[in-house]
Amino acid sequence: MNLWENRPVEVANLLNPAFCGEILIRAVSQYERTSQQPFPYGLAFLVLPIVLHKRTREQIPAPARVQLHAWLQQHQDVRVGFAERTKQMVPITSESLMFLLQLDLLSIDQLGRLVARPRRRMPRIPTSREIDDCYNKAGIVGRWFARAGASENVFTMWGVKP
């Protein structure tokens, strides 16, 4: 990961740990709410490549009544380039997870799974429609992952290896 001051302005603005961390925490929270289980650590590395990729995000239905595997069958194009995007996003995801852990917004349980920590309600900050869409779709992705079964199933559906 480049030093913060050496990053292009666009990358620093879009992929900052606070924004990406908010996306991750929303996915983790919805996963926990749906499955009543902590979030598998490895799945965290799939969230940002799905949610931040505009073409993929725009195809995610809201609300997500369709299961992940059925949606992927109907939208096979979202897997094109996904493995490479995921690989490129590993440092950003890692940095965002460290940020959340340092702020005690996430913890890691004894089995290495992510647990969202309770947080107090913050006043609503005005955002753009696109940012709101990222946050909403992150929750949908969290619910999809929770309903998909084992983490290995999710990785297989997306055509990547942990």
Buried (B, 14 or more C-beta within 10 A) or exposed (E): EEEEEEBEEEEEEEBBBEBBBBBBBBBBBBBBEBBEEBBBBBBBBBBBBBBBBEEBBEBBEEEBEBEBBEBBEEBEEBBEBBBEBBEEBEEBBBBBBEBBBEBEBBEEEEEEBBBBBEEEEEEEEEEEEEBEBBBBBBBBBBBBBBBBEEBEEBBEBBEBEE
